[in-house]
Amino acid sequence: MGGFVDLLERIASVLSILGERPGTLPPVPSMISPHVRGGDIYTVVLVTTILLMVRLALDVSLLPALLPKTMRRSRQRKVSENVFYTAFYLATTILGYVVYTREPWSLNLFSNEPQVLPLFSPFPAPLSPLMRMYFLTELGFYVGALLFLVIDEHRKDFAIMVVHHVVSICLVVGSYLGGWVRFGAIVLALHDVGDVFLYAAKAAHNLGGCYGADTGSFVLFAVTFYVTRLLCLPRILYTLCFETFGHLLENPDFNSWAAYSHLYLPQLLGFGVGLNILLLLHCYWFCLVLKMIYRQLFGNKSISEQGDVRSDSESDSDEELATHED
């Protein structure tokens, strides 16, 4: 409790010095990153269109020609959807890794040392061509995923998924426009890697289990989900919401963000709220994962037999595999 009170006192100290800056500060910066281009919106539209066409092609012609003719059309659609998401998340996971390894900064999310400087020096962060492609691809995907969510048959978790996609779009757009691309890139990478195993597990399940591949993929998903979203994501939140104020107190003018932190504060609060909403959704979904594991261990019902812990649609009480989470 004493540590929390001390943190609040430090934040109050930071806020108290914001109005005491000398008159030698640089000109007030724009709230929009200078690295943003006017044509980026057209790239997003193009990416969204391409992804929609690919998914429709998989659903209508490509996969139905490869799947057994006796498979129900509803199950074919599920296989098509899950294969599409598996391939996309695998591609963006690889792209995210390549982007991160080519950046001049790095983070250690398992360290107790502050991770502020790599994320804020310089600010706004420069945007490499690969980083730009990474962000615009992810944004185009989430816009398309939201459209499919509205068009497709509504599932029981429809409202939760709408909240998830809308918050994700707001975070991607906000971090890109505001110059918080290093925060955004790390958050995107943490989310993509687990979804590769989730949708691989669901695809394998709808194909009959594939000799236990669905269970194996689900186990990998559960472990990855816990590490990336319930360990690493809170660490990013702690850096964003607390370590920034600590560093600001020690060095109020270490860069343009610090010099005008009172102007950037609404952006920081917005990102904090959005990431906390995602964290709450992750806690809810992980409870469903734990429910499946409990049934596997103590209910004499394997993960392959359980299917999904939620109904696939409002009119369908059959259970598939894992949680429906993008």
Secondary structure, 3 states (H helix, E strand, C coil): CHHHHHHHHHHHHHHHHHHHCCCCCCCCCCCCCCCCCCCHHHHHHHHHHHHHHHHHHHHHHHHHHHCCCCCCHHHHHHHHHHHHHHHHHHHHHHHHHHHHHCCCCCCCCCCCCCCHHHHHCCCCCCCCHHHHHHHHHHHHHHHHHHHHHHHCCCCCCHHHHHHHHHHHHHHHHHHHHHCCHHHHHHHHHHHHHHHHHHHHHHHHHHCCCCCCHHHHHHHHHHHHHHHHHHHHHHHHHHHHHHHHHHHHHHCCCCCHHHHCHHHHHHHHHHHHHHHHHHHHHHHHHHHHHHHHHHHHHHCCCCHHHHCCCCEEECCEEEECCCCCCC
